[in-house]
Amino acid sequence: MSRHGDSAGEAADHFFRHEGAKVVATLTAHLGTHRLQLAEDVVQEALLRAMQTWSYRGVPNNPAAWLTQVAKNLALNALQREQRWNEKQEGIAAEHTRWLSSTSEDMTHETFADDTLRLMFVCFHPELAPESQTALALRTLCGFSTAEIAAAFLTSEAAITKRLVRARQRIRELALPFAMPDTPALSSRLDGVLHTLYLLFNEGYKASAGERLVREELCQEAIRLVTLVTQHPATQEPRAHALLALMLLNAARLAARTDDAGNLLRLHEQDRTAWNQAMIHRGVLCLRHASQGGALSGYHIEASIAATHCMASDASATDWPRILHLYDQLLAITGSPVTAMNRAVAVARIHGAQAGLDALDNIRQRSVLEGNHLYHAMRGTFSAELGQTAAAVTHFRQAAKLALLPIERDFIARRIEECEAATKL
Amino acid sequence: MKNTPTNQYMFLVQGGACQDGGLSAEQMQAKMTEVYAWIDGLTRKGVMSAAQPLTPERKIVSGKNGSIVSDGIAAESKEAIGGFFIVNVATMDEAVNIARTCPMFNYGGQLEVRQIAELQRD
């Protein structure tokens, strides 16, 4: 069974995390959602044993079967122990014992993918708080540790542990079934799943803090999960393909957003040769696929905006009129002040900085944006372009006050320096 | 040409299996990859003669006529032996120098280096 002699590092990237997550899904499928914690615990132990054994022998030919078997044995032991301790508790169902004692050689990719998708519908149940949904998904569907989740969300391990405990408790209370929703509910439940995956992606895409790697992984995980959604016959809706396209077309440009020192770069400063062309290609294909059938979602439009940026050979070649047109469409769907704010950039690129400022002034729910550092940074940028340096500095200072991440504050500090240098000339 | 006489040394791997707070899946994979690369490298060089992990199940048999069978120390214990290596080198110093390159020390745990006794054949 060993592959001794093969080069080391033969296990694919994130192999432990992903294989472990698959086994959590499979165990939960058979033992019920109220045993989620047990599934997570025995898989952690199975991975530990894999680490110890495979260190010596290399990765076995069927590592998923190996892990599943060990985890099943451990689960069976744990359930039997639990029963001995508490005789009043109902016995382990015979079917559970039978399954836990069976061999695991026949697990197929389809079974694992199916189980993972069903677990996704459990984790993203609307009865769970949104921040619990994303934390639970990262724990169970992606195999992150609490420390890694905490790093990704810039919060403490204790806070994440609390969210996870609450989420598992809620799942038990509601006795959530381990199943895809039935047809009438499926569409709206799918909307919820896609929206949470969208949030997960955005969490990773937001300006990266110190834990840049972890945040990039959030984007990759969101892409992996939404890919599963697009592959299942019950869920491969155009809007799922559109969401995947949107993620790919944005993630393709992620690495170019910062320089080697970790500084945020503006669009025209980015090295476009660092964009991941294979990902862009995949994203464009996905978007084409999503556009068959005529259904149009916000994801379609956001993906089209990202595609337009990807198509420009340099910043000056950006098709801003097309982007503005897309933002008009998106605004009609979302009505969100953040969409309106982003639209102002396209307005400014076509009609000049004053038009950009006017567009910001005309946003109806502008008060919502007052606490957003990007809004003030944008005003600062437009003012600076108009030569209104003093006003620009005021806006940038306000932006710096609201920015949460050091990398964002550094970015704004550089803009203030530029303004001050311009005044001295 | 006569080769340097080769002896066999055994490395007993103690502890290092369980960390305070537990390793994440990603860290476990990193550790496995590192340790495997080390063993694999020594195997390719012909220095490593055997490398075997031990499963955590254990029984201690003792007493008169082996009458006492107990579970022994827990698998998580620092003294628990998780596996062994056998290397072919000439001296204890060489064996120790190889043991020192083992990446598992970054994760706790220790290696006990012992020479395997040879039988006098004449």
Boltz contact constraints between the chains, C-beta under 6 A:
constraints:
  - contact:
      token1: [A, 8]
      token2: [B, 36]
      max_distance: 6.0
  - contact:
      token1: [A, 8]
      token2: [B, 37]
      max_distance: 6.0
  - contact:
      token1: [A, 8]
      token2: [B, 40]
      max_distance: 6.0
  - contact:
      token1: [A, 9]
      token2: [B, 33]
      max_distance: 6.0
  - contact:
      token1: [A, 16]
      token2: [B, 25]
      max_distance: 6.0
  - contact:
      token1: [A, 16]
      token2: [B, 28]
      max_distance: 6.0
  - contact:
      token1: [A, 16]
      token2: [B, 29]
      max_distance: 6.0
  - contact:
      token1: [A, 17]
      token2: [B, 25]
      max_distance: 6.0
  - contact:
      token1: [A, 17]
      token2: [B, 26]
      max_distance: 6.0
  - contact:
      token1: [A, 20]
      token2: [B, 25]
      max_distance: 6.0
  - contact:
      token1: [A, 47]
      token2: [B, 25]
      max_distance: 6.0
  - contact:
      token1: [A, 47]
      token2: [B, 28]
      max_distance: 6.0
  - contact:
      token1: [A, 51]
      token2: [B, 28]
      max_distance: 6.0
  - contact:
      token1: [A, 51]
      token2: [B, 31]
      max_distance: 6.0
  - contact:
      token1: [A, 51]
      token2: [B, 32]
      max_distance: 6.0
  - contact:
      token1: [A, 52]
      token2: [B, 17]
      max_distance: 6.0
  - contact:
      token1: [A, 52]
      token2: [B, 53]
      max_distance: 6.0
  - contact:
      token1: [A, 52]
      token2: [B, 82]
      max_distance: 6.0
  - contact:
      token1: [A, 53]
      token2: [B, 53]
      max_distance: 6.0
  - contact:
      token1: [A, 54]
      token2: [B, 32]
      max_distance: 6.0
  - contact:
      token1: [A, 55]
      token2: [B, 32]
      max_distance: 6.0
  - contact:
      token1: [A, 55]
      token2: [B, 35]
      max_distance: 6.0
  - contact:
      token1: [A, 55]
      token2: [B, 36]
      max_distance: 6.0
  - contact:
      token1: [A, 56]
      token2: [B, 51]
      max_distance: 6.0
  - contact:
      token1: [A, 56]
      token2: [B, 53]
      max_distance: 6.0
  - contact:
      token1: [A, 56]
      token2: [B, 83]
      max_distance: 6.0
  - contact:
      token1: [A, 143]
      token2: [B, 25]
      max_distance: 6.0
  - contact:
      token1: [A, 145]
      token2: [B, 24]
      max_distance: 6.0
  - contact:
      token1: [A, 148]
      token2: [B, 24]
      max_distance: 6.0
